[in-house]
Amino acid sequence: MDAGRATFTLDLAGNRYECSVRMPAGSVPVSSLLPVINAVADVVVQAHSSGAPVTCRSGCSACCRQHVPVTHSEARHIAALVGSLPPDRRRIVESRFSEAVETLRQTGFFDILTGVADPGPDFVRSLAFRYFDLGIACPFLENESCSIYEERPLRCREYLVTSPASLCAAPENQPIRTVPFPNWPSKALASIGRGDETLNPPFLTLTLALSWTRLHPDPEPPLPAPDILRNFLVALSSSVSSA
């Protein structure tokens, strides 16, 4: 695996996928390698959803009001993405993030989301339903569609529903079926290259990405790009099969 281009094989769902991706040269922050990691994640998602009748469609946006966990690298990427928008567009998106944070503060969710270092699965499940009830739309939601679809976080890529899409409007009381993954790209990314092991938990809520980045302005430490990808692939092969 060399800088410039990396070739590797993924064994997924009984099939082999030959992959070749363009790599940045030298040492880079993990967030700079997200286009490559997202491309690998798309292969994983395709492999494990190829036999399932996925019901997600454009304009079906209940999931865009869910609690979306993102890694620190993705939060920095989101902040950079917002910062690169044209001024008028940037102000609109930033105001949506601010409104979301204010809602979280007024409802007490801000302290909950930022105060639990190692949440267990029962807490995460309960939190997800309670967050959904707040009705906070993703700041990137436009006309009920994702305006950053190609740059969307890993958890958004991994969330695929096979039950009727209409059930997603009330997930707590409906038998929502999602595509199961034995390999979770989001967990693999969270486990590598954070740079600062004091950052806990490894995930934060998407709507807090801008405020979190302002509180952690120091740049990510650069790492050799081939090492980042190699570590991600190793972590991906050992990621556990639970959401």
Secondary structure by P-SEA (a helix, b strand, c coil): ccccccccccccccbbbbbbbbbbccccccccaaaaaaaaaaaaaaaaaccccccccccccccccccccccaaaaaaaaaaaaaccaaaaaaaaaaaaaaaaaaaaaaaaaaaaccccccaaaaaaaaaaaaaaccccccccccccccccccccccccccccccccccccccccccccccccccaaaaaaaccccccccccccccccaaaaaaaacccccccccaaaaaaaaaaaaaaccccc
